[in-house]
Amino acid sequence: MTETVDRQVSFIYEPIEADLERVVQNLRDLAAQSGQLRDDALLEHAVLSGGKKLRPAITLLASRFHPHQGDAVVVMATAVELLHIATLIHDDTVDRASLRRGRATVSSHWGQDVAVMLGDYVFAISATFVCDTENVRVIRRFSETIMELARGQLTERFSVHDWKQTIQDYNERIYNKTASLFCTAAGSGAVLSGAPEPQCESLRNYGYNLGMAFQIMDDVLDFQGTEHELGKPVGNDLLQGTLTLPALLFARRYPDDAVLRRLREGSRDAADLKSMVDQVRSSPAMDETLAVMRRYQDAARTSLNVLPAGRARESLAALTDYVIDRRT
């Protein structure tokens, strides 16, 4: 499976390798400024943390359907990646996570106060990059995305252990916390390339549906992955009180379950939470969740049909398969 995913990633990135390297070089240049923070390792640790660079890749691929000068798109792709990095720093701090991609998180290494301030700093850097595109439409959408990301984190925090929330509540939350940035990544690449509006709309729809599928697959992996793959306990979201689609579908299917009843009545007992993780993991709710994810995956792929055939479209289509095949 790992070899299959590696081949997928290589195929997806092949048409944008040079521009993606320019994005990475922008991050290296930022890392070289770590000394301005009085700690040579801090910014470097945050912005050169690895990862697939999936969101900037989407921005670059989305720009390939219309002839254009590529500089603004590369700048925007850098802004998208920095925004993603900033959210990860804050997420890890709120979640008290000790590791990210096998490395110590900023909060575990430097402390939560430094992590919060660094996250804010990287948010600000991302804004300076997007301003350099000089495109008001893109700048406004980027600002809206920051609000949506924050809204998603706030609603997730305030819905902890809330079994009254609905699947619609969940959909709105994962749009804000995940799919909004995918949508912006794709839409901004199209806008900055000067693509006609139907193409821009198609790529925004692609980003929305891909982002929703991506987050739902994350929620599936939280139950079906291994602790080694996840870097955290299986079912960690539910153990921490975050209710994702598998748990909500289980609750809808088995409303009279004894453990569920205790959790709805306010139980925070570790044994009850662990029992619920095991029940959800082995229930039909997992297949139901995968079916929902595949509908978003299919919608993302279908949205590409109005775009010109070519290598960029093939890569974006391959991304919809990568969503399913990845294990992290």
ABEGO torsion letter per residue (X at the ends): XAAAAAAAAAAAAAAAAAAAAAAAAAAAAAAAAAAAAGBAAAAAAAAAAEEAGAAAAAAAAAAAABBBBAAAAAAAAAAAAAAAAAAAAAAAAAAGBABBGGBBBAAAAAEAAAAAAAAAAAAAAAAAAAAAAGBAAAAAAAAAAAAAAAAAAAAAAAABGBAABBAAAAAAAAAAAAAAAAAAAAAAAAAAAGBBAAAAAAAAAAAAAAAAAAAAAAAAAAAABBAAAAGBBBGAAAAAGBBBAAAAAAAAABAABAAAAAAAAGBABAAAAAAAAAAAAABAAAAAAAAAAAAAAAAAAAAAAABBBEAAAAAAAAAAAAAAABAX
